[in-house]
Amino acid sequence: MAAISLLGMVVVGQLYVAIPLLPDIARAWGVDQDAATWATSAYAVTYAVISLFSGGLARRFGTRNVLVAGVGALAVVTAFVPLAESFGAGLALRAGQGLFAGVYVPLVYAYLNAHIPAPKLPTALTIVSACMAGTIVVGQVESQVLAALVGWRGTFWVTVPLLVAGALVLHRVLSSVDPARTADAASGKGAGRRRLWGGLLPLYVVGLTCASTMTAVYTSVQLYGPPELVDDGRAMLTLRATAVPALVIGVLVAPLLGRIPARPRGAGAFTVAAAGICGTGLFGGTTTGLAASLFLFMLGLAAIGPAIVQEIGTAAGPANGVMAAALYGFTLNIGGGLGAQIPLAFGEVRGVGLFMSALLAGCVVLLVVTGRGRRTAPRA
């Protein structure tokens, strides 16, 4: 759990590390800040695409082997990102990062669903999900602090030895036993595919919406936030850091929330998150209003991921768990890539906040409506 969570923060954090670096990246690659947002989208798109193939790779080579190889290759590509001297080369290397990082989230969730006992699964998923979701905050804080100390290029280079060490630790601590491969070989695929694209489709929709909201809101704050915030690096750092306690609270209350069925738990968490994002639209003109709103959003976010992942893993079963998690990883990262472009359509924090809060409210309705009368099969 410790290895998966801590390394997940480094791997997934590479998606968000570019947000505070937008001014530096724009200058280095000769583009404006709006164009520089593609440094986030390029990573997210390839990350999402390779997620679709992570299930097949895991079945052929084993979950542990694919995870270790992916993290090791990510370390190599990350070392070359700061060497890019043009916009095109920079985007290609960021896309390369996403290509190798994309196997991480779906395979980790599938691994947990296969190896963690059912009574402990909600807490385990909450810890891992909170750590990886927290990278939207922690990744930005780390990026901003490191950029001030070692420059934007050094921010990427510092990550390289952490990824190498993480790959070695994963190889050491993860089990080579892969229940998903055994279950997959012994089961039919047709019914599993129908279940994935039918009953699980609403869960993928809400996952995509949540991921796009995270990236959209923080990108809009970086581009269009209050001048006293955007022009003051210390104030921006404080804003990002104030959301961290919300994730800690989410982990602490995980055992209590785990008693609530996954789908209603997810609907409640989306309600809290929607209220927080709505606050960014209503009170986004002030630093205090943004801080309070983002805290509430992250509080809801801490419970969203575990609930959705648990529901997907339970409904898909061990035979389809890896593929179901791969599809979920795909939607998350497509959402992250789309989210980086949404602020450009509004040009302000207020419009982004109100638009995304409406989408999150729609997720609540979707979870409630699709959950009525649905009986969840017992977890194998």
C-alpha positions in Angstrom: 0.0 0.0 0.0 2.8 2.4 0.9 4.7 1.7 -2.3 1.7 1.9 -4.6 0.5 5.1 -2.9 3.7 7.0 -2.8 4.9 6.0 -6.3 1.4 6.8 -7.6 1.8 10.4 -6.4 5.0 10.7 -8.5 3.7 9.0 -11.6 0.3 10.7 -11.7 1.8 13.9 -10.5 3.6 14.2 -13.8 0.2 15.1 -15.3 -0.2 18.2 -13.1 3.4 19.2 -12.7 3.2 21.3 -15.8 0.4 23.6 -14.6 2.6 25.9 -12.3 5.4 25.7 -15.0 3.2 27.2 -17.8 5.0 30.5 -17.8 8.5 28.9 -17.9 7.5 26.2 -20.4 5.9 28.9 -22.7 9.1 31.0 -22.7 11.4 27.9 -23.2 9.3 26.6 -26.1 8.5 29.9 -27.7 4.7 29.9 -27.3 2.1 31.7 -25.2 0.7 30.3 -22.0 -2.6 29.2 -23.6 -0.7 27.1 -26.1 1.5 25.7 -23.3 -1.5 24.1 -21.7 -1.0 21.4 -24.4 1.9 20.2 -22.3 -0.7 18.8 -19.9 -3.1 17.5 -22.6 -0.3 15.7 -24.6 0.5 13.7 -21.5 -3.1 13.0 -20.7 -4.1 11.8 -24.1 -1.4 9.2 -24.6 -1.8 8.2 -20.9 -5.5 7.5 -21.7 -4.9 5.6 -24.9 -2.3 3.2 -23.4 -4.7 2.6 -20.5 -6.9 0.8 -22.9 -4.1 -1.7 -23.7 -3.0 -2.2 -20.1 -5.3 -5.1 -19.5 -4.0 -7.0 -22.5 -0.4 -6.3 -21.5 -1.1 -7.5 -17.9 -2.7 -10.7 -19.1 0.3 -11.5 -21.3 3.2 -10.3 -19.2 1.8 -10.1 -15.7 0.6 -7.1 -13.7 3.8 -6.6 -11.7 6.1 -6.8 -14.8 4.1 -4.3 -16.7 4.0 -1.9 -13.8 7.7 -2.1 -13.2 8.6 -1.7 -16.9 6.2 1.2 -17.3 7.6 3.2 -14.4 11.2 2.4 -15.5 10.6 3.7 -19.0 8.8 6.7 -17.6 12.0 7.6 -15.7 14.0 7.6 -19.0 11.6 9.8 -20.9 11.2 12.2 -18.0 15.0 12.8 -18.1 14.8 14.1 -21.7 11.8 16.5 -21.2 13.9 19.4 -20.0 16.2 19.0 -23.0 13.4 19.9 -25.5 14.1 23.2 -27.3 10.9 23.5 -29.3 7.2 23.2 -28.8 6.9 20.2 -31.0 9.7 18.3 -29.3 8.4 19.2 -25.9 4.9 17.9 -26.6 6.3 14.7 -28.1 8.3 14.0 -24.9 5.3 14.8 -22.7 3.3 12.4 -24.8 6.0 9.8 -24.3 5.7 10.3 -20.6 2.0 9.6 -20.7 2.6 6.6 -22.9 4.6 4.7 -20.2 2.7 6.1 -17.2 -0.7 5.1 -18.6 -0.5 1.5 -17.3 -0.2 2.6 -13.7 -3.6 3.6 -12.5 -5.8 0.8 -14.1 -3.4 -1.9 -13.1 -2.9 -0.7 -9.6 -6.7 -0.6 -9.0 -7.1 -4.0 -10.6 -4.3 -5.3 -8.4 -6.0 -4.0 -5.2 -9.4 -5.4 -6.2 -7.7 -8.8 -6.6 -5.5 -8.9 -3.5 -7.2 -6.8 -0.8 -9.8 -8.6 1.4 -13.3 -7.2 0.8 -13.8 -5.7 4.4 -10.6 -3.7 4.0 -11.0 -2.7 0.3 -12.8 0.6 0.8 -10.1 1.9 3.2 -7.3 0.6 0.8 -8.9 2.2 -2.2 -9.4 5.5 -0.3 -5.8 5.7 0.7 -4.5 5.0 -2.8 -7.1 7.1 -4.5 -6.6 10.0 -2.1 -2.8 9.9 -2.7 -3.2 9.8 -6.5 -6.0 12.4 -6.6 -4.0 14.5 -4.2 -1.3 14.9 -6.9 -3.4 17.6 -8.5 -2.5 19.6 -5.3 0.7 18.0 -4.2 2.1 17.8 -7.7 1.6 21.5 -8.2 3.0 22.4 -4.8 6.1 20.2 -5.5 6.5 21.7 -8.9 6.3 25.3 -7.7 8.7 24.7 -4.8 11.2 22.8 -6.9 11.0 25.3 -9.8 12.0 28.1 -7.3 15.0 26.0 -6.1 16.3 24.2 -9.2 14.4 25.8 -12.1 11.7 24.2 -14.3 14.1 21.8 -15.9 15.4 20.6 -12.5 11.8 19.9 -11.5 11.7 17.1 -14.0 15.2 15.8 -13.3 14.6 15.5 -9.6 11.7 13.1 -10.4 13.9 10.7 -12.3 15.7 8.9 -9.4 12.4 8.7 -7.5 10.8 6.8 -10.4 13.8 4.5 -10.7 13.7 3.7 -7.0 9.9 3.2 -7.2 10.2 0.7 -10.0 12.7 -1.3 -7.9 10.5 -1.2 -4.9 7.4 -2.3 -6.9 9.3 -5.3 -8.2 10.2 -6.2 -4.6 6.9 -5.8 -2.9 4.2 -6.8 -5.4 3.0 -10.3 -5.7 3.8 -12.2 -8.9 0.6 -14.2 -8.4 -2.0 -12.7 -10.8 -5.6 -13.8 -10.1 -7.0 -11.8 -13.0 -5.0 -13.8 -15.5 -6.3 -17.1 -14.1 -9.8 -15.9 -14.0 -9.7 -14.4 -17.5 -8.4 -17.7 -18.9 -11.2 -19.6 -17.3 -14.1 -17.4 -18.3 -16.0 -16.2 -21.4 -15.5 -12.7 -22.7 -18.7 -11.8 -24.4 -20.9 -11.4 -21.3 -18.1 -9.5 -19.6 -17.8 -7.0 -22.5 -21.6 -6.4 -22.5 -21.5 -5.8 -18.7 -18.6 -3.4 -19.1 -20.1 -1.2 -21.8 -23.6 -1.5 -20.4 -23.9 -1.3 -16.6 -20.5 0.3 -16.1 -20.8 3.0 -18.7 -22.4 5.5 -16.2 -19.4 5.0 -13.9 -17.0 5.9 -16.7 -19.0 9.0 -17.6 -18.8 10.3 -14.0 -15.1 9.4 -13.8 -14.4 11.4 -17.0 -16.4 14.4 -15.6 -14.6 14.4 -12.3 -11.1 14.2 -13.9 -11.9 17.0 -16.3 -13.1 19.2 -13.4 -9.9 18.8 -11.5 -7.7 19.9 -14.4 -10.1 22.6 -15.6 -10.5 24.4 -12.3 -6.8 24.5 -11.4 -5.7 25.5 -14.9 -8.3 28.3 -14.9 -6.9 29.5 -11.5 -3.4 29.5 -12.9 -4.4 31.4 -16.1 -7.3 33.7 -14.9 -7.2 33.8 -11.1 -7.3 37.0 -9.1 -4.2 39.2 -9.9 -3.1 39.2 -6.2 -3.0 35.4 -6.4 -1.5 34.8 -9.9 1.2 37.4 -9.5 2.3 36.2 -6.1 4.0 32.8 -6.1 3.7 32.4 -2.3 0.0 33.1 -2.3 -0.5 30.5 -5.1 1.5 28.0 -3.2 -0.6 28.6 -0.1 -3.8 28.2 -2.1 -2.7 24.8 -3.4 -1.5 23.6 0.0 -4.8 24.4 1.7 -6.6 21.6 -0.1 -4.2 18.9 1.3 -6.0 18.7 4.7 -9.2 17.8 2.9 -7.5 14.7 1.5 -6.2 13.7 4.9 -9.7 14.0 6.4 -10.9 11.8 3.6 -8.5 9.1 4.5 -9.3 9.3 8.2 -13.0 8.9 7.7 -12.6 6.1 5.1 -13.4 3.3 7.5 -16.7 5.0 8.5 -17.7 5.9 4.9 -16.8 2.3 3.8 -19.9 1.1 5.6 -22.0 2.9 3.0 -22.7 1.1 -0.3 -20.3 2.4 -3.0 -22.9 3.9 -5.4 -24.8 6.1 -2.9 -21.4 7.0 -1.3 -20.2 8.2 -4.7 -23.4 10.2 -5.2 -23.0 12.0 -1.9 -19.3 12.7 -2.6 -20.2 14.2 -6.0 -22.7 16.4 -4.2 -20.0 17.8 -1.9 -17.6 18.3 -4.8 -20.3 20.0 -6.9 -20.9 22.5 -4.1 -17.2 23.2 -3.9 -16.8 23.9 -7.6 -19.9 26.0 -7.6 -18.2 28.1 -4.9 -15.3 28.7 -7.3 -17.8 30.2 -9.7 -19.5 32.3 -7.1 -16.6 33.4 -5.0 -13.6 32.8 -7.3 -12.8 36.5 -7.5 -11.1 36.3 -4.1 -8.3 34.2 -2.8 -10.2 33.3 0.4 -13.3 32.2 -1.6 -11.2 30.1 -3.9 -9.4 28.4 -1.0 -12.6 27.5 0.8 -14.2 26.3 -2.4 -11.3 24.1 -3.4 -11.0 22.6 0.1 -14.7 21.5 -0.2 -14.1 20.2 -3.7 -11.1 18.1 -2.6 -13.1 16.8 0.4 -15.7 15.4 -1.9 -13.0 14.2 -4.3 -11.4 12.1 -1.6 -14.5 9.9 -1.4 -15.4 9.8 -5.1 -12.5 7.8 -6.5 -12.7 4.9 -4.0 -16.5 4.6 -4.4 -16.3 4.4 -8.2 -13.4 2.1 -8.3 -15.0 -0.3 -5.8 -18.2 -0.3 -7.7 -16.4 -1.0 -11.0 -14.3 -3.8 -9.5 -17.3 -5.5 -7.8 -19.5 -5.3 -10.9 -16.8 -6.5 -13.3 -15.6 -9.4 -11.2 -12.1 -10.9 -11.3 -12.4 -12.1 -14.9 -13.0 -8.5 -16.3 -11.4 -6.5 -13.5 -8.3 -5.5 -15.4 -10.2 -4.5 -18.5 -12.7 -2.6 -16.4 -10.0 -0.7 -14.6 -8.2 0.0 -17.9 -11.4 1.6 -19.3 -11.7 3.6 -16.2 -8.1 4.8 -16.5 -8.8 5.8 -20.1 -11.8 7.9 -19.2 -9.9 9.6 -16.3 -7.1 10.7 -18.5 -9.2 11.8 -21.4 -11.0 13.9 -18.9 -7.7 15.3 -17.6 -6.7 16.2 -21.1 -10.0 17.8 -22.0 -10.0 19.7 -18.7 -6.8 21.6 -19.6 -8.6 23.1 -22.6 -11.9 24.0 -21.0 -10.7 27.2 -19.4 -9.7 28.6 -22.8 -13.4 28.5 -23.8 -14.4 30.7 -20.9 -11.4 32.9 -20.2 -12.4 33.3 -16.5 -12.6 31.2 -13.3 -16.3 32.0 -12.7 -17.5 30.5 -16.0 -15.4 27.4 -15.5 -16.6 26.9 -12.0 -20.3 27.2 -12.8 -20.1 25.0 -15.9 -18.2 22.2 -14.1 -20.5 22.4 -11.1 -23.5 21.8 -13.4 -21.7 18.7 -14.8 -21.0 17.4 -11.4 -24.6 17.8 -10.4 -25.5 15.8 -13.4 -23.2 13.0 -12.2 -25.2 12.9 -9.0 -28.4 12.4 -10.9 -26.8 9.8 -13.2 -25.6 7.7 -10.2 -28.9 7.9 -8.4 -31.0 7.1 -11.5 -28.8 4.2 -12.7 -28.5 2.8 -9.2 -32.3 2.4 -8.6 -33.3 -1.2 -8.4 -29.8 -2.4 -9.2 -28.6 -5.4 -7.3 -24.8 -5.6 -7.0 -23.5 -9.2 -7.3 -21.4 -10.3 -4.3 -17.7 -9.8 -4.8 -15.9 -13.0 -5.8 
